[in-house]
Amino acid sequence: MSTVNHFFADLGEAGWNQLLPARQPQPTLENDIDADYLIIGAGFAGLAAARRLMQLEKDAKIVLLEARQVGEGPSGRNSGFMIDLPHEVSSSHYAGQASRDQIQIRMNRTAIEFARKMVDSYHLPEEAYLPTGKINAAATKAGLDHNESYARHLDALGEPCRMLDAAEMQSLTGSDYYQGGLWTPGTAIIQPAMYIRGIADGLVDAGCHLFEQSPVIDLKVQGQYWRITTESGSVKAAKTILAVNGLIQNFGYYRRRLMHFNLYASMTRELSELEVNQLGGESRWAFTPADPLGSTVRRIDGTGGHRLLIRNRCTYEPGLRLPNDRLERISADHDRAFYSRFPMLKHVSMEYRWSGRLCLSRNSVWAIGEVEKNLFSACCQNGLGSTKGTIAGIVAAEMACEKPAESLVPEFIHEALPQKLFPEPLMSLGVSNYLKYREWRAGREL
Ligand SMILES: Cc1cc2nc3c(=O)[nH]c(=O)nc-3n(C[C@H](O)[C@H](O)[C@H](O)COP(=O)(O)OP(=O)(O)OC[C@H]3O[C@@H](n4cnc5c(N)ncnc54)[C@H](O)[C@@H]3O)c2cc1C
């Protein structure tokens, strides 16, 4: 039996959710109910698991429980890059081992196609999911070298890409900050909260039973069922999938094997027509940094008007709770990154600032599998949670229904367990100092 006694509060309201009209949440769980399949967590992983189960088990009763309102968790707080290519954040330029990368690319593309089909079936607006590709932006000689080296790796894998020079980067962004870029075509760019909310609502319309603001506080075996309890109800389920990312450790699984990291983002207020003209460039683009520890930057022009987003800084947070002044402290890094790239927008302030969590393991492996009989994990993506979370959900759903012959991701390999973390305070000191060093080395890429 596990008593799940603490939850993680991300700081700040994510701009993505705030830009959208208020949504009527699904009810809180108030009764004792039964389910064939229960999924805990309605992020990328949980939603993909629900969709896959609905495809494979058409008559099954599927219940999805979310601790918060849908779209408020990390899946609605990210930068919105559903990347198809290797994105090894521990590497200096994202490349991993060639043979592993080829498998990963195939799985990532399956996930992106799965996401596209959900977007189509549930009639999400165009801006929820844009298959436009992305650019690795380089502001330094070292950044250009990272791009060159990554391009060689992609070339060896047979993957198309195109180098952009400084003039092309300026005509795209209006800024002369960047020296070059590396464009790759396969990334889908999402409005994260619009995507998560839209998929959740689509699943409900298709028959999934979603309960929001219903954190699970207890999980135990009852005969051949799993019984989970919330503050005001319970679910007795034949099979249960935990899609709660690093918080699976709160349920008693993978304890001291998964690392919680926090990322931070700021979004400007809406730009006026005059500011849009002063900025110049195109109205939609999406940059990941050439150095993984640099700044992600996006320009958006949909709901909420013309705005820019900056995401940088990464902190290791084993204790889950962040100090309240953390956003304020990080905001200086966001403002510096923003105003140095866009000095023509020096009067434009940030309207939203927020943090969110992601999960890594020391040996960069997933936490996916049957952790106990009829209890499955769809967790730990090591840095590409939109795409790999979707894969995790698909894989866990297919495992739960025991239909390997129908697998969408036959290449999925059961890897080793996530390695144990070093004891504290050694672990925190080591990881935090390593991050500080990598951020310092990123220089103007940050
Ligand atoms: C600022 C930022 C930028 C990022 N940018 C990108 C990006 O561009 N591309 C990318 O791929 N990834 C990005 N990420 C990472 C990505 O958002 C995460 O990896 C992803 O959200 C993981 O998805 P998930 O479904 O596994 O977990 P989560 O999104 O964490 O979803 C798990 C859900 O489970 C719920 N839950 C937890 N405990 C319970 C409980 N006891 N009972 C009920 N529900 C519970 C949570 O509320 C949560 O909604 C970014 C993250 C941040 C914070």
The ligand as a MOL file (V3000), in Angstrom:
LIG
                    3D

  0  0  0     0  0            999 V3000
M  V30 BEGIN CTAB
M  V30 COUNTS 53 58 0 0 0
M  V30 BEGIN ATOM
M  V30 1 C 9.2930 25.3160 -18.9990 0
M  V30 2 C 9.3270 23.9400 -19.6080 0
M  V30 3 C 9.6330 23.7730 -20.9390 0
M  V30 4 C 9.6430 22.4990 -21.5100 0
M  V30 5 N 9.7630 22.3950 -22.8510 0
M  V30 6 C 9.5780 21.2050 -23.4490 0
M  V30 7 C 9.5060 21.1060 -24.8630 0
M  V30 8 O 9.5770 22.1030 -25.5860 0
M  V30 9 N 9.3620 19.8800 -25.4020 0
M  V30 10 C 9.2270 18.7650 -24.6350 0
M  V30 11 O 9.0910 17.6790 -25.1840 0
M  V30 12 N 9.2470 18.8220 -23.2930 0
M  V30 13 C 9.3850 20.0210 -22.6820 0
M  V30 14 N 9.3350 20.1060 -21.3260 0
M  V30 15 C 9.1650 18.8790 -20.5270 0
M  V30 16 C 7.7210 18.3330 -20.5790 0
M  V30 17 O 6.7870 19.3350 -20.2720 0
M  V30 18 C 7.5540 17.1930 -19.5830 0
M  V30 19 O 8.5820 16.2830 -19.7720 0
M  V30 20 C 6.1820 16.5410 -19.8190 0
M  V30 21 O 5.1890 17.3980 -19.3290 0
M  V30 22 C 6.0710 15.1800 -19.1790 0
M  V30 23 O 4.7920 14.6790 -19.4770 0
M  V30 24 P 4.1110 13.5910 -18.5460 0
M  V30 25 O 2.7300 13.3740 -19.0400 0
M  V30 26 O 4.9810 12.4200 -18.3830 0
M  V30 27 O 4.0960 14.2560 -17.0900 0
M  V30 28 P 3.3590 15.5630 -16.5560 0
M  V30 29 O 3.1890 16.5590 -17.6170 0
M  V30 30 O 4.1050 15.9410 -15.3190 0
M  V30 31 O 1.9170 15.0230 -16.1900 0
M  V30 32 C 1.7060 14.2410 -15.0500 0
M  V30 33 C 0.3500 14.6330 -14.4760 0
M  V30 34 O 0.1020 13.7950 -13.3650 0
M  V30 35 C -0.5900 14.5650 -12.3990 0
M  V30 36 N -0.4010 13.9320 -11.0890 0
M  V30 37 C 0.7270 13.8310 -10.3650 0
M  V30 38 N 0.5040 13.2160 -9.1890 0
M  V30 39 C -0.8180 12.9070 -9.1940 0
M  V30 40 C -1.6660 12.2640 -8.2490 0
M  V30 41 N -1.2140 11.8070 -7.0810 0
M  V30 42 N -2.9880 12.1190 -8.5610 0
M  V30 43 C -3.4760 12.5660 -9.7710 0
M  V30 44 N -2.7080 13.1930 -10.6850 0
M  V30 45 C -1.3950 13.3550 -10.3960 0
M  V30 46 C 0.0790 15.9340 -12.4770 0
M  V30 47 O -0.7660 16.9480 -11.9570 0
M  V30 48 C 0.3400 16.0650 -13.9780 0
M  V30 49 O -0.6850 16.8010 -14.6320 0
M  V30 50 C 9.3740 21.3500 -20.7100 0
M  V30 51 C 9.0940 21.5110 -19.3650 0
M  V30 52 C 9.0480 22.7800 -18.8180 0
M  V30 53 C 8.6810 22.9200 -17.3800 0
M  V30 END ATOM
M  V30 BEGIN BOND
M  V30 1 1 1 2
M  V30 2 1 2 3
M  V30 3 2 2 52
M  V30 4 2 3 4
M  V30 5 1 4 5
M  V30 6 1 4 50
M  V30 7 2 5 6
M  V30 8 1 6 7
M  V30 9 1 6 13
M  V30 10 2 7 8
M  V30 11 1 7 9
M  V30 12 1 9 10
M  V30 13 2 10 11
M  V30 14 1 10 12
M  V30 15 2 12 13
M  V30 16 1 13 14
M  V30 17 1 14 15
M  V30 18 1 14 50
M  V30 19 1 15 16
M  V30 20 1 16 17
M  V30 21 1 16 18
M  V30 22 1 18 19
M  V30 23 1 18 20
M  V30 24 1 20 21
M  V30 25 1 20 22
M  V30 26 1 22 23
M  V30 27 1 23 24
M  V30 28 2 24 25
M  V30 29 1 24 26
M  V30 30 1 24 27
M  V30 31 1 27 28
M  V30 32 2 28 29
M  V30 33 1 28 30
M  V30 34 1 28 31
M  V30 35 1 31 32
M  V30 36 1 32 33
M  V30 37 1 33 34
M  V30 38 1 33 48
M  V30 39 1 34 35
M  V30 40 1 35 36
M  V30 41 1 35 46
M  V30 42 1 36 37
M  V30 43 1 36 45
M  V30 44 2 37 38
M  V30 45 1 38 39
M  V30 46 1 39 40
M  V30 47 2 39 45
M  V30 48 1 40 41
M  V30 49 2 40 42
M  V30 50 1 42 43
M  V30 51 2 43 44
M  V30 52 1 44 45
M  V30 53 1 46 47
M  V30 54 1 46 48
M  V30 55 1 48 49
M  V30 56 2 50 51
M  V30 57 1 51 52
M  V30 58 1 52 53
M  V30 END BOND
M  V30 END CTAB
M  END
